[in-house]
Amino acid sequence: MRTAANCSNAGEAVAIGDDYAGVAVAKAARVASAAHGGEILISSATRELLDRFTCETGPERVVELKGLSGTHRLIPLLSFAP
């Protein structure tokens, strides 16, 4: 199982029938595809939103995401406590 979380100002998800589209949805899909089996991978924007919670993260990775310009900082989420 691969899991990804992407919270950014890249755009809103647009509902199209039973599906969603948009840059934010595409980025979340790319973050998920960059995750290894069993890994929860979050974007740097999501990590900033988690600052008020107790969480442990792994080493940051800088990657290119297909179809998105530039490089992106992705962080493995090891544990989370609200």
Sine and cosine of phi, psi and omega as CSV:
sin_phi,cos_phi,sin_psi,cos_psi,sin_omega,cos_omega
0.00,0.00,0.73,-0.68,0.10,-0.99
-0.90,-0.44,0.67,-0.75,0.00,-1.00
-0.75,-0.67,0.63,-0.78,0.03,-1.00
-0.68,-0.73,0.52,-0.85,0.10,-0.99
-0.78,-0.62,0.75,-0.66,0.02,-1.00
-0.71,-0.71,0.90,-0.43,0.10,-0.99
-0.84,-0.54,0.93,-0.37,-0.02,-1.00
-0.50,-0.87,0.11,-0.99,0.04,-1.00
-1.00,-0.09,0.42,0.91,-0.04,-1.00
-0.94,0.33,-0.27,0.96,0.01,-1.00
0.55,-0.83,0.19,-0.98,0.00,-1.00
-0.99,-0.14,0.41,-0.91,0.10,-0.99
-0.98,0.18,0.68,-0.73,0.01,-1.00
-0.94,-0.34,0.82,-0.57,0.02,-1.00
-0.97,0.24,0.78,-0.62,0.06,-1.00
-0.77,-0.64,0.99,-0.11,-0.09,-1.00
0.91,0.42,-0.83,-0.55,0.03,-1.00
-1.00,-0.09,0.22,0.97,-0.08,-1.00
-0.82,-0.57,0.14,-0.99,0.04,-1.00
-0.77,-0.63,0.48,-0.88,0.01,-1.00
-0.61,-0.79,0.23,-0.97,0.03,-1.00
0.73,-0.68,0.23,-0.97,-0.04,-1.00
-0.87,0.48,-0.66,0.75,-0.01,-1.00
-0.89,0.46,-0.62,0.78,0.03,-1.00
-0.93,0.37,-0.68,0.73,0.02,-1.00
-0.89,0.46,-0.66,0.75,0.00,-1.00
-0.91,0.41,-0.67,0.74,0.03,-1.00
-0.86,0.50,-0.64,0.77,0.03,-1.00
-0.90,0.43,-0.64,0.77,0.01,-1.00
-0.93,0.36,-0.62,0.78,0.06,-1.00
-0.89,0.46,-0.69,0.72,0.02,-1.00
-0.87,0.48,-0.65,0.76,-0.03,-1.00
-0.94,0.33,-0.36,0.93,0.04,-1.00
-0.99,0.15,-0.26,0.97,-0.02,-1.00
-0.97,0.24,0.54,-0.84,0.09,-1.00
-1.00,0.03,0.28,-0.96,0.00,-1.00
-0.79,0.62,0.78,-0.63,0.01,-1.00
0.98,0.18,0.00,1.00,-0.07,-1.00
-1.00,-0.07,0.64,-0.77,0.15,-0.99
-0.97,-0.24,0.90,-0.44,-0.08,-1.00
-0.90,-0.43,0.75,-0.66,-0.02,-1.00
-0.84,-0.54,0.42,-0.91,0.06,-1.00
-0.98,0.19,0.28,-0.96,0.02,-1.00
-0.89,0.45,-0.54,0.84,0.04,-1.00
-0.91,0.42,-0.64,0.77,0.05,-1.00
-0.91,0.42,-0.65,0.76,0.01,-1.00
-0.85,0.52,-0.67,0.74,0.02,-1.00
-0.88,0.47,-0.60,0.80,0.03,-1.00
-0.94,0.35,-0.39,0.92,-0.02,-1.00
-1.00,0.04,-0.01,1.00,-0.04,-1.00
-0.82,0.58,-0.52,0.86,-0.04,-1.00
-0.99,0.15,-0.10,0.99,0.01,-1.00
-0.95,-0.30,0.28,-0.96,0.09,-1.00
-1.00,0.04,0.90,-0.43,0.05,-1.00
-0.55,-0.84,0.47,-0.88,0.05,-1.00
-0.92,-0.40,0.72,-0.69,-0.01,-1.00
-0.83,-0.56,0.37,-0.93,0.07,-1.00
-1.00,-0.04,-0.10,-1.00,-0.01,-1.00
-0.91,0.41,0.68,-0.73,0.01,-1.00
-0.92,0.39,0.58,-0.81,0.10,-1.00
-0.86,-0.51,0.68,-0.73,0.08,-1.00
-0.97,-0.25,0.86,-0.51,-0.10,-1.00
-0.71,-0.70,0.31,-0.95,0.20,-0.98
-0.99,-0.12,0.66,-0.75,0.01,-1.00
-0.93,-0.38,0.80,-0.60,-0.06,-1.00
-0.79,0.61,0.78,-0.63,0.06,-1.00
0.99,0.12,-0.06,1.00,0.00,-1.00
-0.86,-0.51,0.70,-0.71,-0.08,-1.00
-0.97,0.26,0.46,-0.89,0.08,-1.00
0.98,0.22,-0.16,-0.99,0.06,-1.00
-0.97,-0.26,0.36,-0.93,-0.07,-1.00
-0.72,-0.69,0.67,-0.74,0.02,-1.00
-1.00,-0.01,0.86,-0.51,0.00,-1.00
-0.87,-0.49,0.62,-0.78,-0.11,-0.99
-0.76,-0.65,0.78,-0.63,0.11,-0.99
-0.94,0.33,0.74,-0.67,0.07,-1.00
-0.99,-0.11,0.90,-0.44,-0.09,-1.00
-1.00,-0.06,-0.61,0.79,0.05,-1.00
-0.42,-0.91,0.41,-0.91,-0.05,-1.00
-0.54,-0.84,0.72,-0.69,0.09,-1.00
-0.66,-0.75,0.85,-0.53,-0.03,-1.00
-0.93,0.38,0.00,0.00,0.00,0.00
